[in-house]
């Protein structure tokens, strides 16, 4: 029995050793698997992070280009005088770009926010106004001079290459300075500030009167003589500017003569013929309008700029005569600093303005502007100007730096363009 027991013990010892070796091997295998799994997980994590980073970079890049597209669209609309809203959103490849347009002084700041899967990028540009016209006088006229009726006033300054004739010392007044260039005369008028001319007849000059030849029947705060009268002046708008404005109108298409009997919008557009407005009509100008023929207004018309002009001004150009009916109203965009200009290139009788018309800048470098009774205008420039009774021209300081939305560069040029932080 003892021998058998010893044999049993020897036989049972072998499987125990094998068991220990098996356990060690199993432990090694499991450990190896754990290390491999850890490495795999680490590699997967790195790959996942790289993928996430790549996707974020891609979304950020997409967001940037979406923002750029929105900025370009808004800038193009401003520079070319197109319609735009202060805040607008456009969709590009399923993603959005929101642009905000703010007027800051004489510039427009355009900011565009691109959003791609909540990854946002912002770009910004500043557009500087580049198409300005300066009106330094309430009235500026050429060789035809100025003729003022009874109870008329010019609130501002007058510069004339011809005579300045008032309706009498107590009937016609210039609140600023009056200048008659060349060999011309200032007469029958009260000038509250200074006056300068070759001759003065029957005048009251509140400041200093500077003359060359004659001083007859006048009073002044002080007088002085000069060896020669002021040199003739040039008009503030060049022929090249007018041509550029006409080209902007042509860019919007050409139509034939039209009659407008209902409230409507127009521009930019060239009208090859005449424009006729019925009574009680409001015409909203959305871009430069060029009429090759005549313009005939009815009564109680309103001509106004679209709100999209903002602080900029706009114009209607006419090659033939302009006949403005009674009770006409001319308005800018509704934003301070915005004016509507009616520019007539006709020779001789250019613009005939009826009674009770208000607003606007009238410009007729080759012809006469005939201003009816009871008018209030912002500025008038013409070869010759005739002002009927009870009318006034009230100059506003903003006209010394007037900016138009139309012109060689659409009124604005890019000053800065960048991505913001």
C-alpha positions as CSV (number, residue, x, y, z in Angstrom):
1,X,0.0,0.0,0.0
2,X,2.8,2.4,0.7
3,X,4.3,1.7,-2.6
4,X,1.0,2.3,-4.3
5,X,0.5,5.6,-2.4
6,X,4.0,6.8,-3.4
7,X,3.3,5.9,-7.0
8,X,0.0,7.9,-6.8
9,X,1.8,10.9,-5.4
10,X,4.4,10.8,-8.2
11,X,1.6,10.5,-10.7
12,X,-0.4,13.4,-9.3
13,X,2.6,15.7,-9.1
14,X,3.0,16.0,-12.9
15,X,-0.4,17.5,-13.6
16,X,0.2,20.2,-10.9
17,X,3.4,21.3,-12.6
18,X,1.6,21.4,-16.0
19,X,-1.2,23.4,-14.4
20,X,1.2,26.0,-13.0
21,X,2.8,26.4,-16.4
22,X,-0.6,26.7,-18.1
23,X,-1.6,29.4,-15.7
24,X,1.6,31.3,-16.4
25,X,1.1,31.0,-20.1
26,X,-2.5,32.1,-19.8
27,X,-1.4,35.1,-17.7
28,X,1.1,36.0,-20.3
29,X,-1.4,35.7,-23.1
30,X,-3.9,37.9,-21.3
31,X,-1.2,40.4,-20.5
32,X,-0.2,40.5,-24.1
33,X,-3.8,40.9,-25.2
34,X,-4.2,43.8,-22.7
35,X,-1.1,45.5,-24.0
36,X,-2.3,45.0,-27.6
37,X,-5.8,46.2,-26.7
38,X,-4.3,49.3,-25.0
39,X,-2.2,50.0,-28.0
40,X,-5.2,49.6,-30.3
41,X,-7.3,51.9,-28.1
42,X,-4.5,54.4,-28.0
43,X,-4.1,54.3,-31.8
44,X,-7.8,54.6,-32.3
45,X,-8.0,57.5,-29.9
46,X,-5.2,59.2,-31.8
47,X,-6.9,58.5,-35.1
48,X,-10.2,59.7,-33.8
49,X,-8.6,62.9,-32.5
50,X,-6.9,63.4,-35.9
51,X,-10.2,62.9,-37.7
52,X,-12.0,65.3,-35.3
53,X,-9.3,67.9,-35.8
54,X,-9.3,67.5,-39.5
55,X,-13.1,67.8,-39.6
56,X,-13.0,70.9,-37.4
57,X,-10.3,72.4,-39.7
58,X,-12.5,71.6,-42.7
59,X,-15.6,73.1,-41.1
60,X,-13.6,76.2,-40.1
61,X,-12.3,76.6,-43.6
62,X,-15.8,76.1,-45.1
63,X,-17.1,78.6,-42.6
64,X,-14.4,81.1,-43.7
65,X,-15.3,80.8,-47.4
66,X,-19.0,81.0,-46.6
67,X,-18.3,84.2,-44.7
68,X,-16.2,85.5,-47.6
69,X,-19.0,84.8,-50.1
70,X,-21.5,86.7,-47.9
71,X,-19.0,89.7,-47.7
72,X,-18.4,89.7,-51.4
73,X,-22.2,89.7,-52.2
74,X,-22.9,92.6,-49.8
75,X,-20.0,94.6,-51.0
76,X,-20.9,94.1,-54.6
77,X,-24.5,95.3,-53.9
78,X,-23.2,98.4,-52.2
79,X,-20.6,99.3,-54.8
80,X,-22.9,98.8,-57.7
81,X,-25.9,100.5,-56.2
82,X,-28.0,97.4,-55.9
83,X,-30.7,96.7,-53.4
84,X,-29.6,95.5,-50.0
85,X,-30.8,95.3,-46.4
86,X,-28.8,96.3,-43.3
87,X,-28.9,92.7,-42.1
88,X,-29.3,89.9,-44.5
89,X,-28.7,86.1,-44.6
90,X,-27.7,84.1,-47.6
91,X,-27.4,80.3,-47.9
92,X,-24.4,78.7,-49.6
93,X,-24.2,74.9,-50.0
94,X,-26.6,74.5,-47.2
95,X,-24.8,76.8,-44.8
96,X,-25.5,80.4,-43.8
97,X,-23.6,83.7,-44.0
98,X,-25.2,86.7,-42.2
99,X,-24.0,90.1,-43.2
100,X,-24.4,93.3,-41.3
101,X,-24.0,96.7,-43.0
102,X,-23.3,99.8,-40.8
103,X,-22.8,103.4,-42.0
104,X,-19.9,105.0,-40.2
105,X,-19.2,108.5,-41.3
106,X,-18.5,108.4,-45.0
107,X,-17.8,104.7,-45.0
108,X,-19.7,101.5,-44.8
109,X,-18.5,98.7,-42.6
110,X,-19.6,95.3,-43.8
111,X,-19.3,92.3,-41.4
112,X,-20.1,88.7,-42.5
113,X,-20.5,85.8,-40.1
114,X,-20.1,82.3,-41.7
115,X,-21.6,79.3,-39.8
116,X,-20.8,75.7,-40.7
117,X,-22.0,73.2,-38.1
118,X,-21.7,75.8,-35.4
119,X,-18.1,76.6,-36.4
120,X,-18.1,80.3,-37.0
121,X,-15.7,82.6,-38.9
122,X,-16.1,86.3,-39.4
123,X,-14.7,88.6,-42.1
124,X,-15.0,92.3,-42.4
125,X,-14.5,95.1,-45.0
126,X,-14.6,98.8,-44.9
127,X,-15.9,100.5,-48.1
128,X,-14.8,104.1,-48.6
129,X,-17.0,106.5,-50.5
130,X,-15.2,107.6,-53.7
131,X,-17.7,109.5,-55.8
132,X,-18.2,112.9,-54.2
133,X,-19.5,116.2,-55.4
134,X,-19.0,119.4,-53.4
135,X,-21.6,122.2,-53.6
136,X,-20.2,125.2,-51.7
137,X,-22.9,127.6,-52.7
138,X,-26.6,127.7,-52.2
139,X,-26.6,129.0,-55.8
140,X,-23.9,128.8,-58.4
141,X,-24.6,130.2,-61.9
142,X,-22.7,130.8,-65.2
143,X,-22.7,133.8,-67.5
144,X,-26.5,134.0,-67.5
145,X,-26.5,135.3,-63.9
146,X,-29.2,135.4,-61.3
147,X,-32.6,137.2,-61.4
148,X,-34.5,137.3,-58.1
149,X,-38.2,138.3,-57.7
150,X,-40.0,139.9,-54.8
151,X,-39.8,138.4,-51.3
152,X,-37.1,135.9,-52.3
153,X,-34.1,134.7,-50.3
154,X,-31.1,132.6,-50.7
155,X,-30.1,131.1,-47.4
156,X,-26.4,130.6,-48.1
157,X,-23.8,131.9,-50.5
158,X,-24.1,132.9,-54.2
159,X,-21.4,132.7,-56.8
160,X,-22.2,134.0,-60.3
161,X,-20.2,134.4,-63.5
162,X,-22.9,136.9,-64.5
163,X,-24.9,139.7,-62.8
164,X,-26.8,139.2,-59.6
165,X,-30.1,141.1,-59.8
166,X,-32.5,141.3,-56.9
167,X,-36.1,142.6,-56.8
168,X,-35.1,145.5,-54.5
169,X,-33.2,146.2,-51.3
170,X,-36.2,145.1,-49.2
171,X,-37.4,142.4,-51.5
172,X,-34.4,140.1,-52.1
173,X,-31.9,138.8,-49.6
174,X,-28.7,136.7,-49.6
175,X,-28.0,135.6,-46.1
176,X,-24.4,134.7,-46.8
177,X,-21.8,136.1,-49.3
178,X,-22.5,137.2,-52.8
179,X,-19.9,137.1,-55.5
180,X,-20.3,138.3,-59.1
181,X,-17.2,137.4,-61.2
182,X,-15.7,139.2,-64.1
183,X,-17.1,142.6,-65.2
184,X,-20.5,142.0,-63.7
185,X,-22.8,143.8,-61.2
186,X,-24.6,143.1,-57.9
187,X,-27.7,145.3,-57.6
188,X,-31.1,145.8,-56.0
189,X,-30.5,143.3,-53.2
190,X,-29.5,142.9,-49.5
191,X,-26.5,140.8,-48.7
192,X,-26.1,140.0,-45.0
193,X,-22.4,139.2,-45.2
194,X,-19.7,140.2,-47.7
195,X,-20.1,141.1,-51.4
196,X,-17.6,141.2,-54.2
197,X,-18.1,142.5,-57.8
198,X,-16.9,144.9,-60.5
199,X,-20.0,147.1,-59.7
200,X,-22.6,147.7,-57.0
201,X,-25.9,149.5,-57.5
202,X,-28.7,150.0,-54.9
203,X,-27.5,147.4,-52.4
204,X,-27.2,146.9,-48.7
205,X,-24.1,144.9,-47.8
206,X,-23.9,143.8,-44.1
207,X,-20.2,143.0,-44.2
208,X,-17.4,144.2,-46.4
209,X,-18.1,145.2,-50.0
210,X,-15.2,144.8,-52.4
211,X,-15.6,146.6,-55.8
212,X,-13.5,147.6,-58.8
213,X,-15.5,150.4,-60.6
214,X,-18.9,151.5,-59.3
215,X,-20.4,152.0,-55.9
216,X,-23.8,153.6,-56.4
217,X,-26.7,154.1,-53.9
218,X,-25.3,151.4,-51.6
219,X,-24.5,150.9,-47.9
220,X,-22.0,148.5,-46.3
221,X,-20.4,147.7,-43.0
222,X,-17.1,148.6,-44.8
223,X,-15.9,149.0,-48.4
224,X,-12.6,148.4,-50.2
225,X,-11.5,148.6,-53.8
226,X,-9.7,145.9,-55.8
227,X,-7.7,146.0,-59.0
228,X,-9.8,143.3,-60.6
229,X,-13.0,141.4,-59.9
230,X,-13.1,137.7,-58.9
231,X,-12.3,135.2,-61.6
232,X,-15.1,133.1,-63.1
233,X,-15.8,129.8,-61.3
234,X,-16.2,126.3,-62.7
235,X,-19.2,124.0,-62.0
236,X,-18.7,121.2,-59.5
237,X,-19.7,118.4,-61.8
238,X,-17.5,117.5,-64.8
239,X,-18.7,116.1,-68.1
240,X,-16.8,112.9,-67.4
241,X,-18.8,112.4,-64.2
242,X,-22.1,112.9,-66.1
243,X,-21.0,110.4,-68.7
244,X,-20.1,107.8,-66.1
245,X,-23.5,108.3,-64.4
246,X,-25.2,107.8,-67.8
247,X,-23.2,104.6,-68.3
248,X,-24.5,103.3,-64.9
249,X,-28.0,103.9,-66.1
250,X,-27.4,102.0,-69.3
251,X,-26.0,99.1,-67.4
252,X,-29.6,98.6,-66.0
253,X,-31.1,98.3,-69.5
254,X,-32.8,100.5,-72.0
255,X,-36.6,101.1,-72.4
256,X,-38.6,103.4,-74.6
257,X,-40.8,106.4,-73.6
258,X,-43.1,105.6,-70.6
259,X,-46.0,107.2,-68.8
260,X,-46.3,106.5,-65.1
261,X,-49.8,106.7,-63.6
262,X,-49.4,104.6,-60.5
263,X,-46.9,104.4,-57.7
264,X,-43.8,102.5,-59.0
265,X,-40.1,102.1,-58.8
266,X,-37.5,102.7,-61.5
267,X,-33.8,102.3,-62.0
268,X,-31.1,101.9,-62.9
269,X,-32.5,102.5,-66.4
270,X,-32.0,104.5,-69.6
271,X,-35.2,105.8,-71.1
272,X,-34.8,106.3,-74.9
273,X,-37.4,109.0,-75.2
274,X,-39.6,110.8,-72.6
275,X,-40.8,110.2,-69.1
276,X,-44.3,111.4,-68.2
277,X,-45.8,111.3,-64.7
278,X,-49.5,111.5,-64.1
279,X,-51.1,113.3,-61.1
280,X,-50.6,112.1,-57.5
281,X,-47.9,109.6,-58.4
282,X,-44.9,108.6,-56.3
283,X,-41.9,107.4,-58.3
284,X,-39.2,105.7,-56.2
285,X,-35.7,105.8,-57.8
286,X,-33.8,102.6,-57.2
287,X,-30.8,103.4,-59.4
288,X,-29.6,106.2,-61.8
289,X,-32.2,107.1,-64.4
290,X,-31.2,108.7,-67.7
291,X,-33.9,110.2,-69.9
292,X,-32.8,111.1,-73.4
293,X,-35.9,113.2,-74.1
294,X,-38.1,115.3,-71.7
295,X,-39.6,114.8,-68.3
296,X,-43.1,116.1,-67.7
297,X,-44.5,116.0,-64.2
298,X,-48.2,116.1,-63.3
299,X,-49.4,117.8,-60.1
300,X,-48.8,116.5,-56.6
301,X,-46.0,114.1,-57.6
302,X,-43.3,112.7,-55.2
303,X,-39.9,111.7,-56.5
304,X,-37.9,109.9,-53.9
305,X,-34.8,107.7,-53.5
306,X,-35.1,104.1,-52.3
307,X,-34.3,103.5,-48.7
308,X,-31.4,101.3,-49.9
309,X,-29.4,104.5,-50.7
310,X,-28.8,105.0,-47.0
311,X,-26.8,108.2,-46.5
312,X,-25.9,108.4,-50.2
313,X,-27.5,110.6,-52.8
314,X,-28.9,109.6,-56.2
315,X,-29.9,111.3,-59.4
316,X,-32.1,111.6,-62.5
317,X,-30.4,112.8,-65.7
318,X,-32.4,114.5,-68.5
319,X,-31.2,115.6,-71.9
320,X,-34.3,117.5,-72.9
321,X,-36.5,120.0,-71.0
322,X,-37.8,119.2,-67.5
323,X,-41.2,120.6,-66.6
324,X,-42.0,120.1,-62.9
325,X,-45.7,120.5,-62.0
326,X,-47.2,122.1,-58.9
327,X,-46.8,120.7,-55.4
328,X,-43.9,118.4,-56.4
329,X,-41.9,116.9,-53.5
330,X,-38.3,115.6,-53.9
331,X,-36.9,113.4,-51.2
332,X,-33.7,111.5,-50.4
333,X,-33.7,108.0,-48.9
334,X,-34.9,109.2,-45.5
335,X,-31.4,109.0,-44.0
336,X,-29.7,112.3,-43.1
337,X,-27.3,113.4,-45.8
338,X,-29.2,111.8,-48.7
339,X,-30.5,114.0,-51.5
340,X,-32.1,113.6,-54.9
341,X,-30.5,115.6,-57.7
342,X,-32.3,116.4,-61.0
343,X,-29.5,117.0,-63.6
344,X,-30.6,118.5,-66.9
345,X,-28.1,118.9,-69.7
346,X,-30.4,120.9,-72.1
347,X,-29.4,124.2,-73.6
348,X,-31.5,127.3,-73.0
349,X,-34.7,126.3,-71.2
350,X,-33.7,123.4,-69.1
351,X,-35.8,123.1,-65.9
352,X,-39.1,124.8,-65.2
353,X,-40.3,124.3,-61.7
354,X,-43.9,124.9,-60.8
355,X,-45.4,126.4,-57.6
356,X,-45.0,124.8,-54.2
357,X,-42.3,122.4,-55.1
358,X,-39.9,121.3,-52.3
359,X,-36.6,119.6,-51.8
360,X,-34.0,118.4,-54.4
361,X,-30.9,119.7,-55.9
362,X,-31.4,121.1,-59.4
363,X,-28.4,121.2,-61.8
364,X,-28.5,122.6,-65.3
365,X,-25.0,123.6,-66.5
366,X,-26.1,124.6,-70.0
367,X,-29.5,126.1,-69.6
368,X,-31.9,128.1,-67.4
369,X,-33.6,127.0,-64.2
370,X,-36.9,128.9,-63.8
371,X,-38.1,128.6,-60.2
372,X,-41.8,129.2,-59.5
373,X,-43.6,130.7,-56.5
374,X,-43.4,129.4,-53.0
375,X,-40.5,127.0,-53.4
376,X,-37.9,125.7,-51.0
377,X,-34.9,124.0,-52.6
378,X,-31.6,122.7,-51.2
379,X,-29.3,124.0,-54.0
380,X,-29.4,125.2,-57.6
381,X,-26.6,125.3,-60.2
382,X,-27.3,126.6,-63.7
383,X,-26.1,128.7,-66.6
384,X,-28.9,131.1,-65.6
385,X,-31.3,131.2,-62.7
386,X,-34.6,133.0,-62.4
387,X,-36.3,133.0,-59.0
388,X,-40.0,133.9,-58.9
389,X,-41.8,135.6,-56.0
390,X,-41.9,134.2,-52.5
391,X,-39.3,131.5,-53.1
392,X,-36.2,130.5,-51.1
393,X,-33.2,128.3,-51.6
394,X,-32.0,126.9,-48.3
395,X,-28.4,125.6,-48.5
396,X,-27.4,122.8,-46.2
397,X,-23.9,122.3,-44.9
398,X,-23.9,118.6,-45.9
399,X,-23.9,119.6,-49.6
400,X,-20.2,120.5,-49.3
401,X,-19.4,116.8,-49.2
402,X,-22.2,115.0,-51.1
403,X,-21.6,111.4,-51.9
404,X,-23.5,109.6,-54.7
405,X,-24.1,105.8,-54.9
406,X,-23.6,105.9,-58.7
407,X,-20.4,106.6,-60.6
408,X,-17.1,105.2,-61.9
409,X,-16.7,102.9,-58.9
410,X,-20.3,102.7,-57.8
411,X,-19.7,105.3,-55.1
412,X,-17.5,103.0,-52.9
413,X,-14.1,101.4,-53.1
414,X,-12.6,98.8,-50.8
415,X,-10.4,100.4,-48.1
416,X,-9.7,97.3,-45.9
417,X,-10.7,93.6,-46.1
418,X,-9.7,91.1,-43.4
419,X,-10.8,88.2,-41.1
420,X,-11.6,89.4,-37.6
421,X,-10.5,87.7,-34.5
